[in-house]
Amino acid sequence: MNANDFNILIVDDEIEYQKVLKKILSVDGYYIQTASSGEEALMKMKHKKYNLVLTDLMMDGLNGIELLEEIKAMSSETEVILVTGFGTVQNAVESMKKGAYSYFIKGNDPSELQIEVRKVHKLHSLKNENTVLKLTNTSKTVVLTSKNEAFTHVIEVAQKAAKSNVNILLLGESGVGKEVFARFIHNTSFRNANPFIAVNCHAFQDTVLESELFGHNKGSFTGAVEDRLGRFEAAHGGTLFLDEIADTPLTTQIKLLRSIENKQIERIGSNQTIDVDFRLITATNKKIHELIEKELFREDFYYRISTITIEIPPLRERREDIKDLIDFFIKEASLDMKKNIDAIEPDLLSYLLDYDYPGNIRELKNMIERLVVLSDNGELRLSDLTTKSVPAASYKTKTLKELRFDTETEHIKRILEKTEFNMNEAAEILGISRRQLFNRVNELDLKK
């Protein structure tokens, strides 16, 4: 969200103070309007949506707390900052329990108010990004329909867990749809109107991960040129999804444990405690109990994050769903690439139904997208799964197992060559773990 798309309403019965606040905040380019009473503010809110309202606490007619209650009833997404004098700070603190974002004391350094407003702006930007993600990922819920009894049971457990506020741990191989499950739980919970914030713990170095999660204050370390809102704060009222949780270092696990237990955080470089309200969902493709035995994962942390544990079965264990997923991904890719696919080679269909999918649903989706890109005359062909076309006579004399081995070997070789044997990058493209790729390389005797 750009600054000029962020709408602020300043409410104060002192016209001069209105002008002061407007001048201070106009520096950042926000769209700002003013009102001289609570009643006038409500009238303006009926005709325009505001992301933030700054209101004086002591006013004739509707006071700040009464206006806060009216605003929250009208638009729960609008944040409110109370502006107060020294003598009414206690009232402002009480108002935060009724939904105010924070309060600002008249006479304090104006830069403090600028910082608070920037926090709200960042929070709304994250919410906007999350809304876009929701819209672009709605089709992914198709993977949560199944003809498989075991998988159907897993979906039912997720639905029941969504109605509670407990911490949930998702287990399963790479590509089974752990983030899709996490979004499903969030979207079917009472928190669905608030942010879903996802963090891949493997993607950050130790110190960077802590800054990403907890936020930091300006000057707390080299490069911290401004205050940063952490993911815990961004997820306030919603869901925080920590993927690859097994990759968090032990020192970070200790800090996470404390924050999860107390629902409080401290930004890096600050000793101020911040209350946060969130539902925690974590996920990993690793064997947690083995890591605990090797003292690479804290047992107390494991018990804190796994009130409900949901193990998602791999695609090869629910083969009755593969045909439906193939059809869906063909339709999705055809629409995206503006192609009309009306046929699939029988040998290709047999291959796809028999394949083991080490990369699970992610791998199947990538395979279908490749086939649609390379398709001609509206037909998907088996030969398009490999770099070189396989002569019809060749693949028709092979068993499905032989075809699978040849196709998989060729595909892995092509990706390794493309990435110059960068195992991390290749594993990411293939939709499998680095360890799985190493095993495949050794098994297939592939060398650089």
C-alpha positions in Angstrom: 0.0 0.0 0.0 1.5 3.4 -1.1 1.4 6.2 1.4 -1.1 8.2 -0.7 -3.4 5.2 -0.6 -3.3 5.2 3.2 -6.3 7.3 4.5 -6.1 9.1 7.9 -8.8 11.0 9.7 -7.7 13.4 12.5 -10.5 14.2 15.0 -9.9 17.1 17.5 -12.1 20.0 18.6 -9.0 22.2 18.7 -8.6 23.5 15.1 -5.0 24.6 15.6 -4.0 21.2 17.0 -5.7 19.5 13.9 -3.4 21.6 11.7 -0.3 20.7 13.7 -1.0 16.9 13.4 -1.8 17.2 9.7 1.4 19.1 9.0 3.5 16.5 11.0 1.9 13.5 9.2 1.7 15.1 5.7 5.5 14.7 5.4 5.0 11.0 4.7 2.5 11.6 1.9 -0.6 10.2 3.6 -4.1 11.2 2.5 -5.4 13.2 5.5 -8.8 14.7 6.4 -10.0 16.3 9.6 -13.1 16.4 11.8 -13.9 18.7 14.7 -16.1 16.3 16.7 -16.8 12.6 17.0 -20.2 13.1 15.4 -18.6 14.7 12.3 -16.0 11.9 12.2 -18.8 9.2 12.0 -20.5 11.1 9.2 -17.3 11.2 7.2 -16.7 7.5 7.8 -20.1 6.7 6.3 -18.9 8.1 3.0 -15.2 7.1 3.0 -13.1 4.3 4.4 -10.2 5.3 6.7 -7.3 3.1 7.6 -6.4 5.1 10.7 -8.3 7.6 12.9 -6.4 9.8 15.4 -8.8 11.1 17.9 -8.5 13.4 20.9 -9.7 11.7 24.1 -11.5 14.7 25.7 -14.1 16.2 23.4 -17.6 17.6 23.8 -20.3 15.3 22.6 -18.8 11.9 21.7 -15.5 11.6 23.6 -12.5 9.6 22.2 -13.4 6.3 23.9 -17.1 6.5 22.7 -15.9 7.3 19.2 -13.5 4.3 19.4 -16.4 2.0 20.2 -18.5 3.4 17.3 -15.6 3.1 14.9 -14.9 -0.6 15.8 -18.6 -1.4 15.4 -18.6 0.3 12.0 -15.2 -0.9 10.7 -13.2 -3.4 12.7 -10.2 -3.0 10.3 -9.8 0.7 11.0 -7.1 1.4 13.6 -7.5 4.1 16.2 -4.7 6.0 18.0 -5.9 8.0 21.0 -4.4 11.5 21.5 -4.4 12.5 25.2 -3.1 14.9 27.8 -0.9 13.7 30.7 -3.9 13.7 33.1 -5.8 11.1 31.0 -3.1 8.6 30.2 -4.8 5.9 32.3 -8.0 6.3 30.3 -6.1 6.0 27.1 -4.4 2.8 28.4 -7.9 1.4 29.3 -9.1 2.3 25.8 -6.5 0.0 24.3 -8.3 -2.9 25.9 -11.3 -1.9 23.8 -9.4 -2.1 20.6 -7.3 1.1 20.3 -4.0 0.5 18.5 -2.0 2.8 20.8 -2.0 6.3 22.3 0.0 9.5 21.9 0.6 12.1 24.7 0.2 15.7 23.7 3.5 17.5 24.2 5.7 14.5 23.4 8.1 14.5 20.5 6.0 14.5 17.3 8.4 11.9 15.8 6.9 9.3 18.2 3.6 9.8 16.6 5.1 9.5 13.1 6.6 6.2 14.1 3.3 4.9 15.4 1.5 5.9 12.2 4.2 4.3 10.1 3.7 1.1 12.1 0.0 1.1 11.3 0.8 1.8 7.6 3.1 -1.2 7.5 0.6 -3.4 9.2 -2.1 -2.4 6.7 0.4 -3.1 3.8 1.0 -6.6 5.1 -2.7 -7.2 5.4 -3.2 -6.0 1.8 -0.5 -8.4 0.7 -2.1 -11.2 2.6 -5.5 -10.4 0.9 -3.9 -10.7 -2.5 -2.3 -14.0 -1.4 -5.7 -15.3 -0.3 -7.2 -14.4 -3.7 -4.4 -16.0 -5.7 -4.3 -19.2 -3.6 -8.0 -20.0 -3.4 -7.6 -22.6 -6.1 -5.1 -24.4 -3.9 -7.9 -25.6 -1.7 -8.6 -28.2 -4.4 -5.8 -30.2 -2.9 -7.9 -30.4 0.3 -10.6 -32.6 -1.4 -10.0 -36.3 -1.4 -11.3 -39.7 -2.1 -8.7 -41.2 0.2 -10.0 -42.2 3.7 -6.8 -41.4 5.6 -6.4 -38.0 3.9 -10.1 -37.2 4.5 -9.6 -37.8 8.2 -6.6 -35.4 8.2 -8.8 -32.7 6.6 -11.4 -33.3 9.3 -8.8 -33.0 12.1 -7.7 -29.7 10.5 -11.3 -28.4 10.4 -11.8 -29.2 14.1 -8.5 -27.7 15.1 -9.3 -24.5 13.2 -12.2 -23.8 15.5 -9.9 -23.7 18.5 -7.0 -21.4 19.3 -4.4 -24.1 20.0 -0.9 -24.3 18.4 -0.7 -26.7 15.5 2.3 -28.6 14.0 2.0 -29.8 10.4 4.3 -32.7 9.4 4.9 -34.1 5.9 7.3 -34.4 3.0 8.2 -31.4 0.8 5.4 -30.5 -1.5 2.5 -32.2 0.3 0.8 -28.9 0.8 1.6 -27.9 4.4 1.2 -24.1 3.7 -2.1 -24.9 1.9 -3.3 -26.6 5.1 -2.1 -23.7 7.2 -4.1 -21.2 5.1 -7.1 -23.6 5.2 -7.0 -23.6 9.0 -6.7 -19.8 9.1 -9.5 -19.2 6.6 -11.9 -21.5 8.5 -11.0 -20.0 11.9 -12.5 -17.0 13.7 -9.3 -15.2 12.8 -9.9 -15.3 9.1 -10.6 -11.5 8.8 -7.1 -10.8 10.1 -3.6 -11.4 8.6 -2.1 -14.7 7.7 1.7 -14.2 8.0 4.0 -16.9 6.7 7.7 -17.1 7.4 10.2 -19.7 6.1 12.6 -20.1 8.9 15.1 -21.8 6.6 15.4 -18.7 4.4 17.0 -16.5 7.0 20.3 -16.5 8.9 20.0 -16.7 12.7 20.2 -13.0 13.5 18.2 -12.0 10.5 15.5 -14.5 11.5 15.1 -13.0 14.9 14.8 -9.5 13.5 12.2 -10.8 11.0 10.1 -12.4 13.7 10.5 -9.9 16.6 11.3 -6.7 14.8 14.0 -4.2 15.8 14.5 -0.7 16.9 16.4 1.9 14.9 20.2 1.6 15.7 20.0 -1.7 17.5 22.5 -3.2 15.0 24.5 -2.2 11.9 22.0 -1.6 9.1 19.0 -1.0 11.4 18.3 2.4 10.0 14.6 2.5 11.1 12.2 0.7 13.4 10.9 -2.5 11.9 7.7 -4.2 12.7 8.2 -8.0 13.3 6.1 -10.8 11.9 4.6 -11.5 15.4 3.2 -7.9 15.5 2.1 -8.1 11.9 0.1 -11.3 12.7 -1.7 -9.6 15.6 -5.2 -10.9 15.7 -4.5 -13.4 13.0 -2.2 -16.4 12.3 1.5 -16.8 12.3 2.8 -19.7 10.1 6.4 -20.7 10.7 7.5 -23.1 8.0 10.7 -25.2 8.3 10.5 -24.8 12.1 13.1 -27.5 12.6 15.7 -25.3 11.0 15.5 -22.6 13.8 18.7 -22.5 15.9 18.4 -23.5 19.6 18.9 -20.0 20.8 16.0 -18.7 18.7 13.9 -21.6 19.9 14.3 -20.4 23.5 13.1 -16.9 22.6 10.2 -18.3 20.6 9.2 -20.5 23.5 9.0 -17.6 25.8 7.0 -15.5 23.3 4.6 -18.3 22.6 4.0 -19.0 26.3 3.5 -15.4 27.3 2.1 -14.0 24.0 4.6 -11.2 24.4 7.7 -10.1 22.5 10.5 -7.7 22.8 12.0 -6.1 19.7 15.7 -6.4 19.2 17.3 -3.3 20.8 14.4 -2.7 23.2 13.4 -3.8 26.6 9.8 -2.9 26.1 7.3 -5.8 26.3 4.7 -5.8 23.5 1.5 -7.9 23.9 0.6 -9.9 20.7 -2.4 -12.0 20.0 -1.8 -14.7 17.4 -2.6 -18.4 16.5 0.6 -20.3 15.8 1.0 -22.9 13.1 4.4 -24.5 12.4 5.5 -27.0 9.8 8.5 -29.2 9.0 9.4 -32.1 6.7 12.0 -33.3 9.1 11.7 -36.0 11.8 11.4 -33.9 14.9 11.9 -36.8 17.4 15.2 -37.7 15.9 16.4 -34.1 16.2 15.3 -34.0 19.8 17.3 -37.2 20.5 20.4 -35.5 18.9 19.7 -32.4 21.0 19.2 -30.3 17.8 15.6 -29.4 18.8 14.3 -28.5 22.3 11.8 -31.0 23.7 9.9 -28.3 25.7 9.6 -26.2 22.5 8.3 -29.2 20.6 5.5 -29.8 23.2 4.6 -26.1 23.1 4.1 -26.0 19.4 2.4 -29.4 18.9 -0.8 -29.2 20.9 -2.3 -30.7 17.7 -0.1 -32.5 15.3 -1.3 -33.2 11.8 0.7 -35.5 9.6 -0.1 -35.0 5.9 0.4 -38.2 3.8 2.4 -38.1 0.6 0.7 -38.1 -2.8 1.8 -41.7 -3.5 -0.3 -42.9 -0.6 -3.5 -41.4 -2.0 -3.3 -42.5 -5.6 -7.1 -42.2 -6.0 -6.7 -38.4 -6.0 -4.0 -38.2 -8.6 -6.4 -38.2 -11.6 -8.5 -35.4 -10.2 -5.4 -33.3 -9.4 -4.1 -33.9 -13.0 -7.4 -32.7 -14.4 -7.4 -29.6 -12.2 -3.8 -28.6 -12.9 -4.4 -29.1 -16.6 -7.4 -26.7 -16.4 -5.4 -24.2 -14.3 -2.3 -24.2 -16.5 -4.4 -24.1 -19.7 -6.3 -21.0 -18.5 -3.1 -19.3 -17.3 -1.3 -20.0 -20.6 -4.4 -19.5 -22.8 -4.2 -23.0 -24.3 -7.0 -25.4 -25.1 -6.0 -28.8 -23.9 -8.5 -31.5 -24.9 -6.4 -34.7 -25.0 -3.8 -36.5 -23.0 -1.7 -39.4 -24.5 -2.8 -42.7 -22.9 0.9 -43.6 -22.1 1.4 -40.3 -20.4 -1.7 -40.7 -18.3 -0.5 -44.2 -17.3 2.9 -42.8 -16.4 1.4 -40.0 -14.3 -0.9 -42.3 -12.4 1.9 -44.8 -11.7 4.7 -42.3 -10.8 5.7 -42.0 -7.1 6.1 -38.2 -6.9 8.9 -37.7 -4.5 8.1 -33.9 -4.7 4.4 -34.6 -4.1 1.7 -32.2 -5.3 4.3 -29.5 -6.1 6.1 -31.8 -8.4 2.9 -32.9 -10.1 1.9 -29.3 -10.7 5.3 -28.5 -12.2 5.1 -31.5 -14.5 1.7 -30.5 -15.8 2.8 -26.9 -16.3 5.7 -28.2 -18.4 3.5 -30.5 -20.4 1.0 -27.7 -21.2 3.8 -25.2 -22.2 5.3 -27.8 -24.6 1.9 -29.1 -25.9 0.9 -28.9 -29.6 -2.5 -29.3 -31.1 -4.2 -29.5 -27.7 -2.6 -32.8 -26.6 -0.2 -33.6 -23.7 2.6 -36.0 -24.7 4.9 -38.3 -22.6 7.9 -37.3 -24.7 7.6 -33.7 -23.4 8.5 -34.8 -19.9 12.1 -35.3 -21.0 14.6 -33.0 -22.5 14.9 -35.1 -25.7 11.8 -36.6 -27.3 11.5 -40.3 -26.8 10.6 -42.2 -30.0 7.2 -43.8 -29.8 8.6 -47.2 -30.5 11.0 -46.8 -27.6 8.6 -45.9 -24.8 5.9 -48.3 -26.0 8.3 -51.3 -25.5 9.2 -50.2 -21.9 7.5 -50.9 -18.7 6.1 -48.0 -16.7 8.8 -48.5 -14.1 11.6 -48.3 -16.7 9.9 -45.2 -18.2 9.7 -43.6 -14.8 13.4 -44.3 -14.1 14.6 -42.9 -17.5 12.4 -39.8 -17.3 13.3 -39.0 -13.7 17.0 -39.5 -14.4 17.0 -37.2 -17.4 15.0 -34.6 -15.6 17.3 -34.6 -12.5 20.4 -34.4 -14.8 18.9 -31.4 -16.7 18.2 -29.5 -13.5 21.6 -30.3 -12.0 23.3 -29.0 -15.2 21.1 -25.9 -15.3 22.0 -25.1 -11.7 25.7 -26.1 -12.1 25.2 -28.8 -9.5 24.0 -26.3 -6.9 22.2 -28.8 -4.7 20.1 -26.3 -2.7 18.8 -24.6 -5.9 18.3 -27.9 -7.7 16.4 -29.4 -4.7 14.1 -26.3 -4.6 13.3 -26.6 -8.3 12.6 -30.4 -8.1 10.4 -29.9 -5.0 12.4 -32.3 -2.8 14.7 -31.9 0.1 18.5 -31.5 -0.3 19.0 -34.9 1.4 16.5 -36.6 -0.9 18.4 -35.1 -3.9 21.8 -36.3 -2.6 20.3 -39.8 -2.2 18.9 -39.6 -5.8 22.3 -38.4 -7.2 24.1 -41.3 -5.5 21.4 -43.8 -6.5 21.5 -42.7 -10.2 25.3 -42.3 -10.1 25.1 -38.8 -11.5 28.4 -36.9 -11.4 29.3 -33.3 -12.2 
